[in-house]
Amino acid sequence: MHYAKLIYENICKKQGILIERIRQIMIDYVYNSEVESTTIEQFIIALKIQRVKELLIFGEDTNSRNCL
């Protein structure tokens, strides 16, 4: 039973790292492609749109929240 818990914790850790990498890539993409000709307000809106897309594509269920 202890071994299964360690495996689960390892999976959750890797999932958290992956999610953070994806978020950072998305932020970098939005920032580098649009910030030169936009206001801060437009930049924030673009980040929110990216977040909604992430939630629609990957979903966010209670199990993945438990790993974070």
C-alpha positions in Angstrom: 0.0 0.0 0.0 2.9 2.4 0.8 4.4 1.7 -2.6 1.2 2.7 -4.4 1.0 5.9 -2.4 4.6 6.8 -3.5 3.7 6.0 -7.2 0.6 8.3 -6.9 2.6 11.1 -5.3 5.2 10.8 -8.1 2.6 11.0 -10.8 1.0 14.0 -9.1 4.4 15.7 -8.9 5.1 15.1 -12.6 1.6 16.3 -13.5 2.1 19.5 -11.6 5.5 20.1 -13.3 4.0 19.4 -16.7 1.0 21.8 -16.1 3.4 24.5 -14.9 5.6 24.1 -18.0 2.5 24.3 -20.3 1.3 27.4 -18.6 4.7 29.1 -18.9 4.9 28.2 -22.6 1.5 29.7 -23.1 2.3 32.9 -21.3 5.6 33.2 -23.2 3.8 32.6 -26.5 1.1 35.2 -25.8 3.7 37.7 -24.4 6.1 37.4 -27.3 3.6 37.4 -30.0 1.2 40.1 -28.9 2.7 42.4 -26.3 4.5 44.7 -28.7 1.3 46.1 -30.1 -1.1 45.7 -27.2 -2.0 47.4 -24.0 -1.7 45.6 -20.6 -5.5 45.2 -20.6 -5.4 43.4 -24.0 -2.5 41.3 -22.8 -4.5 40.2 -19.7 -7.5 39.4 -21.8 -5.3 37.3 -24.1 -3.9 35.4 -21.1 -7.5 34.7 -19.9 -8.5 33.4 -23.3 -5.5 31.1 -23.3 -6.5 29.8 -19.8 -10.1 29.1 -21.0 -8.7 27.2 -24.0 -6.5 25.2 -21.6 -9.5 24.3 -19.5 -11.6 23.4 -22.5 -8.8 21.2 -24.1 -7.4 19.5 -21.0 -10.4 19.9 -18.6 -10.0 20.2 -14.9 -11.5 17.5 -12.9 -11.3 17.0 -9.1 -8.6 14.3 -9.4 -6.1 16.6 -11.1 -6.9 19.3 -8.6 -5.9 16.9 -5.8 -2.5 16.4 -7.3 -1.8 20.2 -7.3 
